[in-house]
Each structure stands twice: as structure tokens, then as C-alpha cells.
Amino acid sequence: MPDPQRVVDLRSDTVTRPSAEMRRAIAEAEVGDAVLGDDPTVEALETLAAEMLGKERALFVPSGIMANQTAILVQARRGTEVVIDAGGHILNYEEGAAAAWAGVQLRGVTTPDGLLREEDLQAAIRPRTGHGVQTSLVCLENTHNSAGGRVLPVERMRALVEVAHEAGIPVHLDGARLPNAAVAAGREMREWAALADTVMIALSKGLGAPIGSVLAGTEETIAVARQVRRRLGGGMRQAGFLAAAGIFGLERNFSLLADDHRRARRLAEIAAAIPGVTPLTPETNILMLDLAPGIDPAAVLSRLSERGVWMYQFGPRRIRAVTHLDVDDAGIERAGSALREALVGGAPPPVAGV
Ligand SMILES: Cc1ncc(COP(=O)(O)O)c(C=O)c1O
């Protein structure tokens, strides 16, 4: 097994380790008991995030899943239905949390590209007939993870939110990678966030913080969310150490996401010239690679790993590569060469050179 410190790890943008400067910010953070409301660094993070998202209040939570589930618990009534596209993270990758904690059922709407269409949403919202099940929340995702980091355009989101709001239904935006969407589209996060009733962003993905997400909304919604977070056991005491990393990520790493997007495009360009693999054009930092029939993704991943490159299986014929702060231009070239060797042959280099 190659040394993990020297591997080109493209499994996810969650694998980054804090830089020396981020570690300094963590070490020097002023902290207090955040549950009692006296951690100035948590306060500063929540103020900064609320400002960047154009929302009244924000709440620091330990994870993206806790942010999503808190939003559902606050807005969706028990025994109702939440509409989401069928590839959504909340539906597929949160261990059934919405059913387990909030007592809601998720209605997945199949879409060709992860982006709900107005007419599909209209059709999925149930009429308030007094029997059957009622729709109580719509969840959107931007960028869309399983659709390959696709950006939900502001205008498209506006049209979807109008459909939901006309039916009296709030909208939650899973914006774990909203920073990537904003950088890719050259727009402000608040342009999307303003449309949603609640929005979450992850600090521990492209922004490079080790832990944490932020949930934002109105003063009233976030006050209830604070109670829910505590009920879930997510109240953290001297959390300013983590909040300091989040502030660093928002202030210093945000604009670097453009490099991740450029590197994903470069890897796609290399992959496009390799027989047996078809890259989906990446809009942000997630590159999906579709393998030709008969090529076993597990075998490709294993050959990549022998060459010190890690990717992730994302379906029976698909592998995923995600760029992030800890992969530089040289890493992308190495990953491209390893992919070529894994698909067209060639002996693995000696592990010592990895
Ligand atoms: C779109 C999306 N939402 C939510 C999450 C959950 O974040 P966390 O792993 O911090 O719980 C992820 C994680 O990959 C994600 O991709």
C-alpha cells in the first residue's frame, strides 16, 4: 500500500488535510462554550456565513448530513412527503435519516441530469385533498454530486422555487458544494441562497476545513434549528477551533476552487484520449468516468491504486475522481498517466517512487 501522504487521492474533496496556515488559525482561535453562546470564533463564523449567504442567521453544525436533517426536522411535518430528485444525496447517502428521524417519506423524481424540471416538480407536489399524503418540503442540491458536480443555474432554481412556494411549500438547498457552483458560474452564493428557505454549505469539502457545515435561514428558523441540533447531540462546546478552520476556508480557500475546476477539466481531457473510458464533461470539481462494457471498475481502481492513485467506484461502470486542495497540477498529470496505464497496460512503477 503506497504511503497515503504521497497518494493522489481523488476519492472525494473531503480527504483534504488542514494546511499549515489553517492549523495555525485553529491553534490560535479564541474559544468558549459555544452551547452557552460564548465562543467568539463560532459567532464570527456564523456571522460571516450568514452574510455570504444573505440570510438572517446561520448555525454551525458538525456535518452536512446533520445540516440537511436539521433542515428537514425544522420544516417537514411527520407523516408527510419531501420531494427531491432521485439522485439526491439526502435520498441516497444519508442512511435513511429523513425516515428515521423526521418520519417523512422521500419522493424521488427521476431526472436525466440531477436537475429537477418545473413540470416534474409540479406533478410531484401532491394536492391538499385531505387524504393521501401531503408534500411538506422540496429539497434541491447544488452542485449535484451524483450528477457529476452539475451546477443548478440560478434562473432554473428560481423557477423551481416559484412552483414550490405557489403551493405553500418551503425549499431546502443542499449546497454542500454551493461554493463550487458560485465559483464556476461567477456568481455570489447568496443569489441561490436567497431563493431557498434554508440552505446548507459544507466547510469540509472544497473549502478544506477538517469538520463542519453551516445551515442558514431566517432568525426564527435557525432558533428552532439550534434546539434540533442539540436534540441530535450536535451542540459542540469549544467549537471555535473548528470554526476557525471554517472561516479560513471561506476567506482564503474559496477562490482556489477555480483551480480544482481547471484540474478536473484537465483530467477529463487526458481521459478523453484513453481508449475504454468516456469522461463526462465536468462543470466543477467532480469528474465521472464511464468505462466501456466488459471493463471491471474494481480492477481499474486496483490498478490505479498500485500506481498511487485513488478514485472511487460510483456505479456498475462508473468511477469518480474529485479534485481538491491537496491535488496539484503534477498530481493530475500522474493520475492521467496512471489511468492510461490501468486501461491500456504497462507495469506499475515501484512503490518507493509513489
Ligand atoms: C451533496 C452532499 N450533501 C451532503 C453531504 C454530507 O456531508 P457530510 O459528509 O459532512 O455529512 C455530502 C457529502 O459528500 C454531499 O456530497
PDBQT file of the ligand as one rigid body, heavy atoms in Angstrom, charges set to zero:
ROOT
HETATM    1  C1  LIG A 401     -24.305  16.932  -1.755  1.00  0.00    +0.000 C 
HETATM    2  C2  LIG A 401     -23.922  16.474  -0.391  1.00  0.00    +0.000 A 
HETATM    3  N1  LIG A 401     -24.714  16.764   0.648  1.00  0.00    +0.000 NA
HETATM    4  C3  LIG A 401     -24.404  16.378   1.886  1.00  0.00    +0.000 A 
HETATM    5  C4  LIG A 401     -23.254  15.684   2.157  1.00  0.00    +0.000 A 
HETATM    6  C5  LIG A 401     -22.975  15.238   3.561  1.00  0.00    +0.000 C 
HETATM    7  O1  LIG A 401     -21.902  15.866   4.153  1.00  0.00    +0.000 OA
HETATM    8  P1  LIG A 401     -21.157  15.204   5.433  1.00  0.00    +0.000 P 
HETATM    9  O2  LIG A 401     -20.325  14.103   4.891  1.00  0.00    +0.000 OA
HETATM   10  O3  LIG A 401     -20.388  16.342   6.011  1.00  0.00    +0.000 OA
HETATM   11  O4  LIG A 401     -22.220  14.725   6.370  1.00  0.00    +0.000 OA
HETATM   12  C6  LIG A 401     -22.398  15.356   1.101  1.00  0.00    +0.000 A 
HETATM   13  C7  LIG A 401     -21.143  14.601   1.371  1.00  0.00    +0.000 C 
HETATM   14  O5  LIG A 401     -20.469  14.113   0.495  1.00  0.00    +0.000 OA
HETATM   15  C8  LIG A 401     -22.736  15.749  -0.208  1.00  0.00    +0.000 A 
HETATM   16  O6  LIG A 401     -21.972  15.435  -1.262  1.00  0.00    +0.000 OA
ENDROOT
TORSDOF 0
